[in-house]
């Protein structure tokens, strides 16, 4: 019997994507989580039978949401769909709210936003007053620029 590893890999990615969308990343159409929790958009800390919308290191909303964004990779949008990213942005970061952050999460959030608005992310990353504090130690400004450029045809 011949095993097609390409089909197997596609199946594994599809299962992972669907599971992440049901149990970690919540859009308004999610049916797996209680309605009062879906508005959080992400699980936070998930263990045994408990879901707690926080992190162990920082209770700020940018950290709670942001830790679920990293690492930002070309395959990130398999789990963090455009619909999800847009809903999360509108819930927590739009209308200038993201620009009030002055820490590494600002870069993570804009890097993630490239999934749906790569040109907005590009503009943020290439501004003359860009502060390196906005990039976390596990990424680089160059990587986020390349990611936004690839997605936006820049």
Secondary structure, DSSP 8 states (H G I E B T S, - for coil): ----HHHHHHHHHHHHHHHHHHHTB--TT--SS-HHHHTT-B--EEETTEEESS-SS--SHHHHHHTTT-S--TTGGGTS-HHHHHHHIIIIITTTTGGG--SHHHHHHHHHHHHHHHHHHHHHHT-TT--GGGS-TTS-HHHHHHHHHHHHT-
